[in-house]
């Protein structure tokens, strides 16, 4: 039976069945993905988040046209840019959270969260610590610009289980327009080298994903992008654009989604830890606007089981996310929201 990826916001995985079959040889991994699918479909409310996403530092070396890092500071979304003294995640705090997770069936972590994780000086120790504490899936999303052959080998040896590279183009011209970078060929080669290194070691992990945020600027390259990468990587993601007040008009399709369901799976599967320790209930940039608790003073389990999170999950599962202004605005900002 074909396995379908469940996402109730903006990501469409084209070959999830291939990925699921690949990782199912590992019983722990198979169990984790089954828990994830049930939670994403509102059929399982866990006692602790399945995944914790870490903003290792509030910085990026790219200025992609669709991302708030390219906006003027005063036009960035609320809470997007943090004070200088709060921009780097304290490694002891990271370890404290992983330790709590290891005692509460934490299944996965994501290193990055709207930033570039390869800039974080303690990235390799962070991966190694999570591996040693029994985290099943250690994930990372990168623009790939610093993914050298040597670093690729280090990441694989440290225990990384999944890497996602954001490309959003199939030509250097479109890449420059989408990502404000002239490094398309270099990043493409970095990813191909990573695949070659992993395969040369005859490893199934890390699994590899490439993503494409579809806009009016790059949509003409989507088919070629899919054709080139679908048999080279384990996962291929086509994502709908999330619009902000300062999103360039040229990227938008300006078509209103008339049948929006105000549901979302994210607070059912994960929480986010910002570089200053703040806890967010989802990994979207609009979700940064929530001002809730800080992990320096509150445990993750306590936050996850709070009345607020329980209420949020319930409302988002029955299509009443519009009760929350932040969720309503976020859901309505997705060009082609998944219902």
C-alpha positions as CSV (number, residue, x, y, z in Angstrom):
1,X,0.0,0.0,0.0
2,X,1.3,3.4,-0.9
3,X,2.3,5.6,2.1
4,X,1.1,9.2,1.8
5,X,2.8,12.1,3.5
6,X,0.4,14.1,5.7
7,X,0.9,17.9,5.9
8,X,-1.8,20.4,6.7
9,X,0.0,23.6,5.8
10,X,2.3,24.1,2.9
11,X,4.6,21.1,2.0
12,X,3.9,18.4,-0.5
13,X,6.3,15.4,-0.5
14,X,6.3,13.8,-3.9
15,X,8.0,10.5,-3.1
16,X,7.2,9.9,0.6
17,X,6.5,6.2,-0.1
18,X,10.0,5.7,-1.3
19,X,11.4,7.3,1.8
20,X,9.2,5.4,4.2
21,X,10.1,2.1,2.6
22,X,13.8,2.9,2.8
23,X,13.8,3.8,6.5
24,X,11.4,1.0,7.6
25,X,14.3,-1.5,7.8
26,X,15.0,0.2,11.1
27,X,12.2,-0.7,13.6
28,X,12.8,2.4,15.8
29,X,12.6,4.6,12.7
30,X,9.6,2.9,11.4
31,X,7.8,3.2,14.8
32,X,8.7,6.9,14.9
33,X,7.4,7.6,11.4
34,X,4.1,5.9,12.3
35,X,3.8,8.0,15.4
36,X,4.5,11.1,13.3
37,X,1.8,10.2,10.7
38,X,-0.8,9.6,13.4
39,X,0.0,12.8,15.2
40,X,0.0,14.8,11.9
41,X,-3.5,13.4,11.2
42,X,-4.8,14.4,14.6
43,X,-5.2,10.7,15.6
44,X,-2.6,10.7,18.4
45,X,-1.8,13.3,21.1
46,X,1.6,12.5,22.5
47,X,2.8,13.3,26.1
48,X,5.9,15.0,24.7
49,X,6.7,16.5,21.3
50,X,7.9,14.0,18.8
51,X,10.3,16.6,17.4
52,X,12.1,19.7,18.8
53,X,13.5,22.2,16.4
54,X,16.4,24.3,17.5
55,X,17.3,27.8,16.2
56,X,21.0,27.3,16.7
57,X,21.6,31.0,16.0
58,X,19.5,33.8,14.7
59,X,21.5,34.3,11.5
60,X,21.9,33.3,7.8
61,X,24.5,33.9,5.1
62,X,21.8,34.1,2.4
63,X,19.2,36.8,1.7
64,X,16.6,34.9,-0.3
65,X,13.9,37.1,-1.9
66,X,11.0,35.3,-0.1
67,X,12.6,35.2,3.3
68,X,12.5,38.0,6.0
69,X,16.3,38.0,6.2
70,X,16.2,40.0,3.0
71,X,13.7,42.5,4.4
72,X,14.7,45.8,6.1
73,X,14.7,45.3,9.8
74,X,11.7,47.4,10.5
75,X,9.7,45.4,8.0
76,X,10.6,42.0,9.4
77,X,7.9,39.9,11.0
78,X,7.4,40.3,14.7
79,X,10.1,38.6,16.8
80,X,12.0,37.5,13.7
81,X,15.2,39.4,14.5
82,X,16.6,39.0,18.0
83,X,19.0,41.2,19.9
84,X,22.7,40.4,19.4
85,X,23.2,39.0,22.8
86,X,20.3,36.5,22.2
87,X,21.4,35.3,18.7
88,X,23.4,32.2,19.7
89,X,21.8,29.2,21.4
90,X,23.6,28.3,24.7
91,X,25.0,24.8,24.3
92,X,24.3,23.8,27.9
93,X,20.6,24.8,27.4
94,X,20.6,22.6,24.2
95,X,22.0,19.7,26.2
96,X,19.5,20.2,29.0
97,X,16.6,20.0,26.6
98,X,18.0,17.0,24.8
99,X,18.4,15.3,28.2
100,X,14.8,16.0,29.1
101,X,13.8,14.6,25.7
102,X,15.8,11.4,26.2
103,X,13.7,10.7,29.3
104,X,10.4,11.4,27.5
105,X,10.5,9.6,24.1
106,X,11.8,12.5,22.0
107,X,12.1,11.0,18.6
108,X,13.6,13.8,16.4
109,X,15.3,17.1,16.3
110,X,15.7,19.6,13.6
111,X,18.8,21.8,13.6
112,X,18.4,25.1,11.9
113,X,14.8,26.5,12.0
114,X,14.8,29.3,9.3
115,X,18.6,29.8,9.7
116,X,21.8,28.4,8.3
117,X,23.0,25.6,10.7
118,X,26.4,25.2,9.1
119,X,27.4,28.6,10.6
120,X,27.0,27.2,14.1
121,X,30.4,26.3,15.6
122,X,29.1,23.5,17.8
123,X,27.0,21.8,15.1
124,X,29.0,18.5,15.1
125,X,29.0,18.2,18.9
126,X,25.3,19.0,18.9
127,X,24.7,16.1,16.5
128,X,26.9,13.7,18.4
129,X,25.3,14.6,21.7
130,X,21.8,13.9,20.3
131,X,22.9,10.6,18.8
132,X,24.5,9.5,22.1
133,X,21.3,10.4,24.0
134,X,19.2,8.2,21.7
135,X,17.5,10.6,19.4
136,X,16.2,8.6,16.5
137,X,16.1,11.2,13.7
138,X,18.7,14.0,13.7
139,X,17.7,16.4,10.9
140,X,19.2,19.5,9.4
141,X,18.0,22.0,6.7
142,X,20.7,24.0,4.9
143,X,21.2,26.2,1.8
144,X,24.2,23.9,1.1
145,X,26.6,26.8,0.3
146,X,29.1,25.6,3.0
147,X,28.5,21.9,2.5
148,X,32.1,20.9,1.5
149,X,33.2,17.3,1.0
150,X,35.1,17.3,4.3
151,X,32.1,18.7,6.2
152,X,29.8,16.2,4.5
153,X,31.9,13.4,5.8
154,X,31.9,14.9,9.3
155,X,28.2,15.3,9.4
156,X,27.6,11.7,8.3
157,X,30.2,10.3,10.8
158,X,28.7,12.4,13.6
159,X,25.3,10.7,13.2
160,X,23.2,13.0,11.1
161,X,20.2,11.0,9.8
162,X,18.5,13.5,7.5
163,X,19.7,16.5,5.4
164,X,17.4,18.9,3.4
165,X,18.9,21.3,0.9
166,X,16.8,24.3,-0.2
167,X,17.4,24.9,-3.9
168,X,14.2,26.5,-5.3
169,X,15.6,26.7,-8.9
170,X,16.9,24.7,-11.8
171,X,19.1,27.4,-13.3
172,X,21.7,29.8,-12.1
173,X,19.6,32.7,-13.3
174,X,16.5,31.7,-11.4
175,X,18.6,30.7,-8.3
176,X,20.0,34.3,-8.3
177,X,16.6,35.8,-8.5
178,X,15.1,33.5,-5.8
179,X,18.1,33.2,-3.4
180,X,20.2,36.3,-4.2
181,X,23.2,34.0,-4.7
182,X,25.5,33.2,-7.6
183,X,26.4,29.8,-6.1
184,X,23.8,27.6,-7.9
185,X,26.4,25.3,-9.6
186,X,28.5,25.1,-6.4
187,X,25.5,24.2,-4.2
188,X,24.2,21.7,-6.8
189,X,27.6,20.0,-6.9
190,X,27.9,20.0,-3.1
191,X,24.6,18.1,-2.9
192,X,25.7,15.6,-5.6
193,X,29.0,15.1,-3.7
194,X,27.1,14.5,-0.5
195,X,24.9,11.9,-2.2
196,X,28.1,10.2,-3.6
197,X,29.9,10.2,-0.3
198,X,26.9,8.6,1.5
199,X,26.4,6.0,-1.2
200,X,30.1,5.2,-1.3
201,X,29.8,4.2,2.4
202,X,26.8,2.0,1.5
203,X,24.7,3.8,4.1
204,X,20.9,4.4,4.1
205,X,21.3,7.4,6.3
206,X,21.4,10.4,6.2
207,X,18.3,10.5,4.0
208,X,18.4,13.4,1.6
209,X,15.8,15.9,0.6
210,X,15.7,18.8,-1.8
211,X,13.0,21.5,-1.6
212,X,11.5,23.9,-4.0
213,X,9.4,26.9,-2.8
214,X,7.1,27.5,-5.8
215,X,6.6,31.1,-6.8
216,X,5.7,33.0,-10.0
217,X,9.4,33.5,-10.6
218,X,10.5,29.8,-10.6
219,X,7.3,27.8,-11.4
220,X,8.4,27.3,-15.0
221,X,11.4,25.2,-13.8
222,X,9.4,23.0,-11.4
223,X,9.0,20.1,-13.8
224,X,12.7,20.1,-14.8
225,X,13.6,20.3,-11.1
226,X,11.5,17.3,-10.3
227,X,12.8,15.3,-13.3
228,X,16.4,15.9,-12.4
229,X,16.3,15.2,-8.6
230,X,13.5,12.6,-8.1
231,X,15.7,9.6,-8.7
232,X,18.8,11.1,-6.9
233,X,17.3,12.0,-3.5
234,X,15.1,10.2,-1.0
235,X,12.5,13.1,-0.6
236,X,11.5,15.8,-3.0
237,X,9.4,18.7,-1.5
238,X,7.4,21.3,-3.3
239,X,6.3,24.0,-0.9
240,X,3.7,26.7,-1.2
241,X,4.9,30.3,-0.7
242,X,4.1,31.9,2.7
243,X,3.5,35.6,2.2
244,X,4.6,38.4,4.5
245,X,3.8,42.1,4.3
246,X,7.2,42.7,2.6
247,X,7.2,39.7,0.2
248,X,8.0,41.0,-3.3
249,X,5.0,41.2,-5.6
250,X,6.8,39.4,-8.4
251,X,6.8,36.2,-6.3
252,X,3.0,36.1,-5.6
253,X,0.3,34.5,-7.7
254,X,-2.3,36.7,-6.0
255,X,-4.9,33.9,-6.2
256,X,-7.1,33.7,-3.1
257,X,-7.7,30.2,-1.7
258,X,-11.4,30.2,-1.3
259,X,-11.7,26.9,0.6
260,X,-9.3,27.3,3.6
261,X,-9.6,24.9,6.5
262,X,-8.2,26.5,9.6
263,X,-6.4,23.3,10.7
264,X,-2.6,22.7,11.2
265,X,-0.6,19.7,12.3
266,X,2.5,21.5,13.6
267,X,1.6,21.9,17.3
268,X,0.7,18.2,17.2
269,X,4.2,17.1,16.3
270,X,6.8,19.6,17.5
271,X,7.9,22.7,19.3
272,X,10.6,25.2,18.5
273,X,13.4,26.5,20.7
274,X,14.6,29.9,19.6
275,X,18.3,30.9,20.1
276,X,17.2,32.9,23.2
277,X,15.4,29.9,24.7
278,X,11.9,31.0,23.8
279,X,9.5,28.2,23.0
280,X,7.2,28.4,20.0
281,X,4.4,26.0,19.1
282,X,5.3,25.6,15.5
283,X,8.1,26.2,13.0
284,X,6.5,28.9,10.8
285,X,7.8,32.4,10.8
286,X,4.3,33.9,11.7
287,X,4.4,31.6,14.7
288,X,7.3,33.5,16.1
289,X,4.8,36.1,17.1
290,X,3.6,33.9,20.0
291,X,5.0,35.1,23.3
292,X,4.7,32.1,25.6
293,X,7.4,30.5,27.8
294,X,11.1,30.2,27.8
295,X,13.0,26.9,28.1
296,X,15.4,28.4,30.6
297,X,12.6,28.4,33.2
298,X,10.0,25.9,32.0
299,X,10.5,22.3,31.0
300,X,9.4,21.1,27.5
301,X,7.0,18.5,28.9
302,X,5.3,21.1,31.1
303,X,4.9,23.4,28.2
304,X,3.6,20.6,25.9
305,X,1.0,19.5,28.4
306,X,-0.1,23.1,29.3
307,X,-3.8,24.0,28.9
308,X,-2.8,26.5,26.1
309,X,-1.1,23.8,24.0
310,X,-3.9,21.3,24.6
311,X,-6.5,23.9,23.6
312,X,-4.4,24.9,20.5
313,X,-4.1,21.4,19.3
314,X,-7.8,20.7,19.8
315,X,-8.9,23.8,17.9
316,X,-6.4,23.2,15.0
317,X,-7.6,19.6,14.7
318,X,-11.3,20.7,14.2
319,X,-10.7,23.6,11.9
320,X,-11.0,26.4,14.5
321,X,-7.5,27.8,14.2
322,X,-9.0,31.1,13.2
323,X,-9.7,31.6,16.9
324,X,-6.1,32.6,17.2
325,X,-5.1,35.7,15.3
326,X,-1.6,34.5,14.7
327,X,-2.7,31.1,13.3
328,X,-5.4,32.7,11.2
329,X,-3.0,35.1,9.6
330,X,-0.4,32.3,9.0
331,X,-2.9,29.9,7.4
332,X,-4.3,32.7,5.2
333,X,-0.8,33.7,4.1
334,X,-0.1,30.3,2.5
335,X,-0.8,30.5,-1.2
336,X,-2.0,26.9,-1.6
337,X,-2.8,25.7,1.9
338,X,-3.1,21.9,2.4
339,X,-6.4,21.0,3.9
